[in-house]
Amino acid sequence: MDSATSDVRTPLGASADNGLKIVVVGGFGVGKTTLVRSVSEIRPLNTEETMTQAGRTVDDIRQVRGKSATTVAFDFGRITLDAHNVLYLFGAPGQERFWFLWDRLFAGTLGAVVLVDTRRIDDSWYAIDRLEHHGTPFIVACNDFGGPVRAGRDVREALDLDPDVPLVDCDARSRASGKQVLITLVQHVKDRYADPSARAGQPRQEFV
């Protein structure tokens, strides 16, 4: 998938009272870096490196043949919610060999977006498993790669999603679409923490 086109970024305010951390996770090549780039109001920090021939023996690139670079640590961006609150966005690397970084990235996370390529839906299982293990609220966003649209009920069944987990379609290249994904996540987190029964049995989350 092509990266989001660059455009004019809105200048940041001098300060904010609350920094809220969100992680974007998912399989290899599902568009996590593109999503962070498209919504960030600062020039995003990317840790992408050119994919080499040696890496082809490690990473399965059969479904992402146009991909020439890959995230090796994380992506970072920022978006302002209002005068007092900002979101800090962390895009996690998708290859299995970097999964050991995920648990540390999840520390202090308000919530997460699981980005899904419905052609490779099994690649999303590990992300959902780790988020459920940590008790982290999350939504699932199906990225548009231009192919046939898979019915939401089929995606829910394939991922065994709880009924209360929001499922949305998106285009990671579009800032408007990416912002709507984040709005959906923030509303889901708000609703979840407004309902004490939704937190029963879940580990306590530390926000930073």
C-alpha positions as CSV (number, residue, x, y, z in Angstrom):
1,M,0.0,0.0,0.0
2,D,1.3,3.5,-0.8
3,S,2.1,5.8,2.0
4,A,-0.2,8.7,2.8
5,T,0.6,11.8,0.8
6,S,2.3,14.6,2.7
7,D,0.2,17.8,3.5
8,V,0.2,20.8,5.7
9,R,0.3,19.9,9.4
10,T,-1.5,22.0,12.0
11,P,0.9,23.7,14.4
12,L,0.9,22.1,17.9
13,G,-0.3,24.0,20.9
14,A,2.3,25.0,23.5
15,S,1.3,22.3,26.0
16,A,-1.3,19.8,26.9
17,D,-2.4,18.5,30.3
18,N,-2.9,14.8,29.4
19,G,-1.0,12.6,27.0
20,L,-2.9,9.5,26.1
21,K,-1.1,6.5,24.5
22,I,-2.6,4.4,21.7
23,V,-1.0,1.5,20.0
24,V,-1.7,0.4,16.4
25,V,-1.0,-3.3,15.9
26,G,-1.6,-6.0,13.3
27,G,0.2,-8.3,11.0
28,F,3.0,-7.6,8.6
29,G,2.2,-5.1,5.9
30,V,-1.4,-4.3,7.0
31,G,-0.8,-0.5,6.9
32,K,0.2,0.5,10.4
33,T,2.9,2.9,9.4
34,T,0.6,4.4,6.8
35,L,-2.1,5.0,9.4
36,V,0.2,6.7,11.8
37,R,1.6,8.9,9.0
38,S,-1.8,9.8,7.7
39,V,-3.2,11.1,11.0
40,S,-0.2,12.5,12.8
41,E,-0.1,16.3,13.1
42,I,3.7,16.2,13.5
43,R,6.2,14.7,11.2
44,P,6.0,11.1,12.4
45,L,9.0,9.2,13.7
46,N,9.5,6.0,11.6
47,T,12.0,3.2,12.2
48,E,11.6,1.7,8.7
49,E,14.5,-0.1,7.1
50,T,14.9,-1.3,3.5
51,M,14.0,-5.0,3.2
52,T,16.9,-7.0,2.0
53,Q,17.2,-10.3,0.2
54,A,18.3,-11.9,3.5
55,G,15.0,-10.9,5.1
56,R,13.0,-12.8,2.5
57,T,14.0,-16.1,4.2
58,V,12.5,-14.8,7.5
59,D,9.5,-12.7,6.6
60,D,6.6,-14.0,4.4
61,I,6.2,-11.4,1.7
62,R,4.0,-13.4,-0.7
63,Q,1.0,-11.3,0.1
64,V,2.9,-7.9,0.2
65,R,5.1,-8.1,-2.8
66,G,5.1,-4.4,-3.3
67,K,6.5,-3.7,0.1
68,S,10.1,-2.5,0.1
69,A,10.6,-1.3,3.7
70,T,9.6,-2.5,7.1
71,T,9.3,-1.2,10.7
72,V,12.0,-2.5,13.0
73,A,11.1,-0.8,16.3
74,F,7.9,1.3,16.2
75,D,6.3,4.3,14.5
76,F,5.4,7.4,16.5
77,G,2.9,10.2,15.9
78,R,0.7,12.7,17.7
79,I,-2.8,14.1,17.3
80,T,-4.5,16.8,19.4
81,L,-8.0,15.9,20.8
82,D,-8.6,19.3,22.4
83,A,-6.8,22.1,24.3
84,H,-6.0,19.7,27.1
85,N,-5.6,16.2,25.6
86,V,-3.4,14.7,23.0
87,L,-3.0,11.2,21.6
88,Y,0.4,9.6,21.2
89,L,0.3,7.0,18.6
90,F,2.7,4.0,18.5
91,G,2.7,1.7,15.5
92,A,4.1,-1.8,16.4
93,P,6.2,-3.8,14.0
94,G,4.3,-6.6,12.4
95,Q,6.8,-9.4,11.8
96,E,6.8,-12.3,14.3
97,R,10.5,-11.8,15.1
98,F,9.6,-8.3,16.6
99,W,6.6,-9.5,18.6
100,F,8.7,-9.4,21.8
101,L,8.5,-5.6,21.7
102,W,4.7,-5.6,21.9
103,D,4.2,-6.3,25.6
104,R,6.4,-3.3,26.4
105,L,4.6,-1.1,23.9
106,F,1.3,-2.0,25.5
107,A,2.4,-0.7,29.0
108,G,0.4,2.4,29.9
109,T,-1.8,2.1,26.8
110,L,-5.3,3.6,26.8
111,G,-6.4,1.4,24.0
112,A,-5.4,-0.2,20.7
113,V,-6.4,-0.4,17.1
114,V,-6.0,-3.8,15.5
115,L,-5.5,-3.2,11.8
116,V,-6.6,-6.1,9.6
117,D,-6.0,-7.1,6.0
118,T,-9.0,-9.4,5.4
119,R,-7.0,-11.3,2.8
120,R,-4.7,-12.4,5.6
121,I,-7.0,-12.4,8.6
122,D,-5.1,-15.0,10.5
123,D,-2.2,-12.6,10.9
124,S,-4.4,-10.7,13.4
125,W,-4.8,-13.4,16.0
126,Y,-1.6,-12.8,18.0
127,A,-2.4,-9.1,18.4
128,I,-5.9,-9.8,19.7
129,D,-4.6,-12.5,22.0
130,R,-2.0,-10.2,23.6
131,L,-4.4,-7.3,24.0
132,E,-7.0,-9.6,25.7
133,H,-4.2,-10.9,27.9
134,H,-3.3,-7.4,29.0
135,G,-7.0,-6.4,29.4
136,T,-6.4,-3.5,26.9
137,P,-9.6,-2.1,25.2
138,F,-9.3,-2.4,21.4
139,I,-11.2,-2.0,18.2
140,V,-10.7,-3.8,14.9
141,A,-10.2,-1.7,11.7
142,C,-10.3,-3.5,8.3
143,N,-8.0,-1.7,5.9
144,D,-9.1,-1.2,2.3
145,F,-6.6,-2.8,-0.1
146,G,-9.0,-2.5,-3.1
147,G,-10.2,-6.1,-3.1
148,P,-13.7,-7.5,-2.4
149,V,-15.2,-6.3,0.9
150,R,-15.6,-9.0,3.4
151,A,-18.8,-8.9,5.4
152,G,-18.5,-7.7,9.0
153,R,-20.2,-10.8,10.4
154,D,-17.6,-13.0,8.6
155,V,-14.7,-11.0,10.1
156,R,-16.2,-11.1,13.5
157,E,-16.6,-14.9,13.3
158,A,-13.1,-15.4,11.9
159,L,-11.6,-13.4,14.7
160,D,-14.0,-14.6,17.4
161,L,-14.6,-11.1,18.5
162,D,-16.8,-10.2,21.4
163,P,-20.0,-8.4,20.4
164,D,-18.9,-5.2,22.2
165,V,-15.7,-4.9,20.2
166,P,-16.2,-2.3,17.5
167,L,-15.4,-3.3,13.9
168,V,-15.0,-0.6,11.3
169,D,-13.7,-0.3,7.7
170,C,-11.0,2.2,6.9
171,D,-8.5,3.4,4.4
172,A,-5.2,3.9,6.2
173,R,-4.0,6.4,3.5
174,S,-6.9,8.8,4.3
175,R,-6.5,11.2,7.2
176,A,-10.3,11.5,7.6
177,S,-10.7,7.8,7.7
178,G,-7.8,7.4,10.1
179,K,-9.3,10.0,12.4
180,Q,-12.6,8.2,12.4
181,V,-10.9,5.1,13.5
182,L,-9.3,6.9,16.5
183,I,-12.6,8.6,17.4
184,T,-14.3,5.1,17.4
185,L,-11.5,3.8,19.7
186,V,-11.7,6.8,22.1
187,Q,-15.5,6.4,22.3
188,H,-15.2,2.7,23.0
189,V,-12.7,3.3,25.8
190,K,-14.9,5.9,27.3
191,D,-17.9,3.6,27.2
192,R,-16.0,0.7,28.6
193,Y,-14.6,2.6,31.6
194,A,-18.0,4.2,32.2
195,D,-19.4,0.7,32.8
196,P,-17.8,-0.9,35.9
197,S,-19.1,-4.4,34.8
198,A,-17.0,-4.2,31.6
199,R,-13.9,-4.0,33.7
200,A,-14.7,-7.0,35.9
201,G,-11.8,-9.4,36.1
202,Q,-9.6,-7.3,33.8
203,P,-6.1,-6.2,34.9
204,R,-5.8,-2.6,36.1
205,Q,-4.5,-0.3,33.4
206,E,-1.9,2.4,34.2
207,F,-2.2,5.4,32.0
208,V,0.9,7.5,31.2
